[in-house]
């Protein structure tokens, strides 16, 4: 008797047999999938990093630039106010007001660039500073002390805001760095899977993506460390190269901002007031005697009014170059040249080099200044123009007067005392017609 057939037994599952071509095709398909997955993932993160860079370029850098320019304007205003307090020349008030408009413009930039709270705080301090300056210009007694206190509070607030914004920028860069590390790890993992499935094709793709991201990671480290000239050297043609260009632009902008923060005259590139003060304080601390020379151009304002702003700036640049060359030639590395502002320059040289330095400056200036006048004006010996009181009169060719003070720690206690003494000697030097220099002593300047 035959046994019955079990019709309820489960059927065995069988996978279709794959040919070699199908296996190779499946391998390449898997490789393509993982490769595409790696590309999509890395591109997405690169896009995010690119957005971060653009955000820095569009928001953080304008804020930092505005803070640096605001600080420069404040230093210039403080310098003009200080010179006004000493000389009581109304021209410094006008220069102060011009810088005031620049400061207000930079405060407005801060408000528009996502730093509203900082801008409000700085604006309140700036309003207090404006009030203190108004008291100084109106002749209120003891107003100079209040102005300095207000200026110091404002500059401290600007510096604190700059440091805070810089820390924020470093935090953003650190976050971008971590994002780059995560991108590298996942990109390598996905690409390696595709590489194992199709070892003959995947290495090229993996190498390209991995190498580019490593370069970007290195660029992030180098830029964050201050190496603004570093070039990741990523070939053009994709989003990674776009990000590399953004990094390069960001680094160039950061380098410009760092250079702008240096205390230098924008016209002559000579050290400015703070650098001059530091130089004098260091020399006083050393105890060695030195000569402080204060150079001033006579009849410069009528020259600028007659020939125009560009010619005036050109003459100032030429004067700075001549003074720097003379000090270098006569005093070497022991000399220092600074630009106080306008047509005022200073030189710090050894006491035994005062005469050759001053004579060289005067000789070279006298030979060059005549080249900036027309033949008609040279024949006349000068130009017709209005003085600061609006009176029409004749102004001779621009001259240079140098007041030299022999200094030491025993004669002067601060850079401010030296500047005041030199200003008095300068007034005496300018009483003599033509270009000249006068060497004074602390007793003469008293």
C-alpha positions in Angstrom: 0.0 0.0 0.0 1.5 3.3 -1.1 1.9 6.0 1.5 -0.1 9.2 0.9 1.6 12.4 -0.4 2.0 15.2 2.2 0.6 18.2 0.3 1.1 20.5 3.4 4.9 20.4 3.6 6.4 23.8 3.2 8.2 24.6 -0.1 11.9 25.4 0.0 12.9 29.0 -1.1 15.5 29.1 -3.8 17.5 32.2 -4.8 18.0 32.7 -8.5 21.5 31.8 -9.7 23.5 34.8 -10.8 25.8 34.7 -13.7 29.3 36.2 -13.5 28.3 39.3 -15.5 25.4 39.8 -13.1 27.6 39.5 -10.1 30.1 42.0 -11.6 27.2 44.3 -12.5 25.8 43.9 -9.0 29.2 44.7 -7.6 29.5 47.8 -9.7 26.0 48.8 -8.9 26.8 48.5 -5.2 30.0 50.5 -5.8 28.0 53.2 -7.6 25.4 53.3 -4.8 28.0 53.6 -2.0 30.0 56.0 -4.1 27.0 58.2 -4.8 26.0 58.0 -1.1 29.5 59.1 -0.1 29.4 62.0 -2.6 26.0 63.1 -1.5 26.9 63.0 2.1 30.2 64.9 1.7 28.7 67.4 -0.7 25.9 68.1 1.8 28.4 68.7 4.6 30.6 70.8 2.3 27.6 72.8 1.4 26.9 73.4 5.2 30.5 74.4 5.7 30.3 76.7 2.7 27.2 78.3 4.3 29.2 78.7 7.5 32.0 80.4 5.6 29.6 82.7 3.8 27.9 83.6 7.1 31.3 84.5 8.5 32.1 86.6 5.4 28.7 88.3 5.4 28.1 88.8 9.2 31.1 88.2 11.4 33.8 89.9 9.3 31.8 93.1 8.7 31.2 93.3 12.5 34.9 92.9 13.2 35.8 95.3 10.4 33.4 97.9 11.8 34.9 97.5 15.3 38.4 98.0 14.1 37.4 101.0 12.0 35.4 102.3 15.0 38.5 102.0 17.2 40.7 103.7 14.6 38.2 106.6 14.4 38.1 106.9 18.2 41.8 107.0 18.4 41.9 109.7 15.8 39.2 111.7 17.7 41.1 111.3 20.9 44.2 112.6 19.2 42.5 115.6 17.7 40.8 116.4 21.1 44.2 116.1 22.8 45.8 118.4 20.3 42.9 120.8 20.7 43.3 120.8 24.4 47.0 121.8 24.0 46.8 124.1 21.0 43.2 125.3 21.1 43.1 125.3 17.3 39.5 125.2 15.9 40.7 123.1 13.0 41.0 120.1 15.3 37.3 120.4 16.1 36.5 120.0 12.4 38.8 117.0 12.1 37.2 115.6 15.3 33.7 116.0 13.7 34.8 114.3 10.5 35.9 111.2 12.5 32.7 111.4 14.5 30.7 110.8 11.4 32.8 107.8 10.6 32.3 106.4 14.1 28.5 106.8 13.8 28.6 105.0 10.5 30.5 102.1 12.0 28.0 101.9 14.8 25.2 101.7 12.2 27.0 98.9 10.5 27.1 97.0 13.8 23.4 97.4 14.2 22.8 96.0 10.7 25.2 93.1 11.0 23.6 91.2 13.8 25.3 92.9 16.8 22.4 95.0 18.0 23.0 94.6 21.7 26.7 95.4 21.4 25.9 98.4 19.1 23.4 99.7 21.7 25.9 99.5 24.5 28.7 101.1 22.4 26.3 103.8 21.2 25.4 104.8 24.8 29.1 105.0 25.6 29.7 107.0 22.5 26.9 109.5 23.3 28.6 110.0 26.7 31.9 110.5 24.9 30.3 113.1 22.6 29.0 115.0 25.6 32.5 115.0 27.2 34.0 116.3 23.9 31.4 119.0 23.7 32.4 120.2 27.2 36.0 120.3 26.1 35.3 122.3 23.0 33.1 124.7 24.9 36.0 125.4 27.3 34.6 123.7 30.4 37.3 123.5 33.0 38.8 120.1 33.8 36.8 118.6 30.9 39.9 117.0 29.4 40.1 114.5 32.3 36.4 113.6 31.8 37.0 113.2 28.1 39.9 110.8 28.6 37.9 108.8 31.1 35.0 108.5 28.7 37.3 107.7 25.8 39.0 104.9 27.8 35.7 103.4 28.8 34.6 103.5 25.2 37.8 102.0 23.9 37.7 99.3 26.5 34.2 98.4 25.5 35.2 98.3 21.8 38.2 96.1 22.6 36.0 93.8 24.8 33.4 93.5 22.0 36.1 92.8 19.4 37.6 90.0 21.7 34.1 88.6 22.1 33.3 88.6 18.4 36.7 87.1 17.7 36.0 84.3 20.2 32.7 83.7 18.5 34.5 83.5 15.1 37.0 81.0 16.6 34.1 78.9 18.0 32.4 78.9 14.5 35.7 77.8 13.0 36.1 75.1 15.6 32.6 73.9 14.9 33.4 73.8 11.2 36.5 71.8 12.0 34.5 69.2 13.9 32.1 69.0 11.1 35.0 68.4 8.7 36.2 65.6 10.9 32.8 63.9 11.0 32.5 64.4 7.2 35.9 62.7 6.7 35.0 59.8 9.0 31.7 59.0 7.3 32.9 59.7 3.8 35.8 57.2 4.4 33.5 54.6 5.8 31.0 54.8 3.0 33.6 55.0 0.3 35.6 52.1 1.8 32.5 49.9 1.6 32.2 50.7 -2.1 36.0 50.1 -2.5 35.7 46.6 -1.1 32.9 45.8 -3.5 34.6 47.1 -6.5 38.3 47.5 -5.8 39.1 48.3 -9.4 37.0 51.5 -9.6 36.4 53.0 -6.1 40.0 54.0 -5.2 40.0 56.9 -7.6 36.8 58.4 -6.3 37.7 57.8 -2.7 41.1 59.3 -3.1 39.7 62.4 -4.7 37.1 63.1 -2.0 39.3 62.0 0.9 42.3 64.1 -0.2 40.2 67.2 -0.8 38.5 67.1 2.6 41.8 66.5 4.3 43.2 69.6 2.6 40.1 71.5 3.8 40.6 70.2 7.3 44.3 71.3 7.2 43.2 74.7 5.9 40.8 75.1 8.7 43.5 74.4 11.3 46.1 76.7 9.6 43.6 79.6 9.2 42.4 79.2 12.8 46.1 79.3 13.9 46.6 82.6 12.1 48.3 81.3 8.9 46.2 83.5 6.6 48.4 82.9 3.5 47.9 79.1 3.5 46.5 77.8 0.2 44.9 74.3 0.4 45.6 73.9 -3.4 42.4 72.1 -4.3 41.8 71.9 -8.1 38.9 73.9 -9.5 35.7 72.3 -10.7 33.4 71.3 -7.8 31.9 72.4 -4.5 35.0 71.5 -2.6 37.0 73.9 -4.7 34.3 76.6 -4.2 34.7 76.1 -0.4 38.4 76.3 -0.8 38.1 79.6 -2.6 35.7 80.8 0.2 38.3 79.8 2.8 41.0 81.7 0.8 38.8 84.8 0.6 38.0 84.6 4.3 41.7 84.2 5.1 42.6 87.2 3.0 39.9 89.3 4.7 41.1 88.2 8.1 44.6 89.2 7.2 43.5 92.6 6.1 41.6 93.1 9.3 44.6 92.1 11.3 46.7 94.6 9.4 44.1 97.3 9.9 44.3 96.8 13.6 48.0 97.9 13.6 48.6 101.4 14.9 49.7 103.0 11.7 48.8 106.1 9.7 46.7 105.1 6.7 48.3 107.8 4.5 52.1 107.4 5.2 52.0 103.9 6.9 54.2 105.4 9.6 53.6 104.5 13.3 50.8 106.5 14.9 50.1 108.1 18.3 50.0 104.9 20.4 53.2 103.6 18.8 54.9 107.0 19.3 53.8 107.0 23.0 55.1 103.5 23.5 58.5 104.4 21.9 58.9 107.4 24.2 57.9 105.6 27.3 60.4 102.8 26.6 63.1 105.3 26.0 62.3 107.1 29.2 62.4 103.8 31.1 65.8 102.9 29.7 67.3 106.1 31.3 69.4 107.0 28.3 69.3 110.4 26.8 67.7 110.9 23.4 66.4 113.6 21.1 62.7 114.1 20.3 62.1 116.1 17.1 58.7 117.5 16.2 58.4 118.4 12.5 55.6 120.6 11.3 54.8 122.0 7.8 54.2 125.7 7.5 51.7 127.1 5.0 50.5 123.6 4.2 46.7 124.3 4.5 46.7 127.1 1.9 48.8 124.7 -0.3 46.1 122.0 0.0 43.3 124.5 -0.6 45.0 125.9 -3.7 46.2 122.7 -5.3 43.6 120.2 -4.0 43.4 117.3 -1.6 45.3 114.9 -3.8 48.4 117.1 -4.1 48.3 117.8 -0.3 48.2 114.0 0.4 51.0 113.5 -2.1 53.2 116.1 -0.3 52.5 114.5 3.1 53.5 111.1 1.8 56.6 112.6 0.3 57.4 114.3 3.6 57.0 111.1 5.5 59.3 109.3 3.0 61.9 112.0 3.2 62.0 112.0 7.0 62.1 108.2 7.2 65.0 108.1 4.7 66.9 110.9 6.5 66.6 109.2 9.9 67.6 105.8 8.4 70.6 107.3 6.7 71.8 109.4 9.7 70.7 107.4 12.7 70.3 103.9 11.3 68.5 101.4 13.6 68.7 103.8 16.6 66.1 106.1 15.0 62.3 106.1 15.0 59.8 108.0 12.8 56.1 108.5 13.5 53.2 110.4 12.0 51.1 112.2 14.6 48.5 113.1 12.0 48.0 115.9 9.4 51.3 117.7 8.7 52.9 116.7 12.1 55.7 114.2 12.2 58.0 113.1 15.0 61.6 111.7 15.0 63.4 110.0 17.9 67.2 109.9 17.4 70.4 109.8 19.4 71.4 113.2 20.8 74.5 113.3 18.6 72.5 112.8 15.4 70.0 115.7 15.8 72.0 118.2 13.7 72.6 115.9 10.7 69.1 114.5 10.8 67.4 117.9 10.9 69.7 119.4 8.2 69.2 116.4 5.9 65.4 116.6 6.3 65.3 120.4 5.6 67.7 120.1 2.6 65.8 117.3 1.0 62.4 118.8 1.7 63.4 122.2 0.3 64.7 120.6 -2.8 61.5 118.6 -3.4 58.7 120.9 -2.3 59.3 123.4 -5.1 58.5 120.6 -7.6 54.9 120.6 -6.4 54.3 124.3 -7.3 53.6 125.7 -10.7 56.2 127.8 -12.4 54.0 130.9 -12.1 53.6 130.4 -8.3 57.3 129.7 -7.9 58.1 133.0 -9.7 55.8 134.8 -7.3 57.3 133.0 -4.4 54.1 131.5 -3.1 50.3 131.6 -3.6 47.4 133.8 -2.7 44.8 132.3 -0.4 42.6 132.8 2.6 43.9 132.2 6.1 41.9 130.4 8.8 40.0 133.7 9.5 38.9 134.1 5.9 41.4 137.0 5.2 42.9 137.0 1.8 46.7 137.1 1.9 50.0 135.8 0.4 51.5 132.5 1.6 55.1 131.6 0.8 56.2 128.2 -0.3 55.6 125.4 2.2 58.3 125.2 4.8 59.3 122.6 7.4 60.1 123.6 11.0 61.6 121.1 13.4 61.7 121.5 17.2 64.2 119.2 18.9 64.1 118.5 22.6 66.9 116.6 24.4 65.2 114.2 26.7 66.0 111.8 29.5 64.2 110.2 32.5 65.5 113.0 34.8 64.0 115.8 32.6 60.6 114.3 31.7 58.3 111.8 33.4 56.0 110.9 30.5 55.5 111.2 26.7 52.8 113.8 27.3 55.4 116.1 29.0 57.8 115.7 26.1 55.1 116.5 23.5 54.1 119.7 25.4 57.7 120.8 25.7 58.3 120.2 22.0 55.2 122.1 21.0 56.5 125.2 22.8 59.9 124.9 21.1 58.1 124.4 17.8 56.3 127.7 18.2 59.6 129.4 18.7 61.1 127.7 15.6 58.2 128.8 13.4 58.8 132.4 14.3 61.9 132.3 12.0 61.0 132.5 8.3 61.7 129.6 6.1 62.6 126.0 6.9 64.7 125.7 10.0 65.2 123.7 13.2 65.7 124.7 16.8 67.2 122.5 19.5 65.8 123.2 22.9 66.3 121.9 26.5 63.8 121.2 29.2 64.6 124.6 30.7 64.1 126.4 27.4 60.7 124.7 26.9 59.4 125.5 30.4 
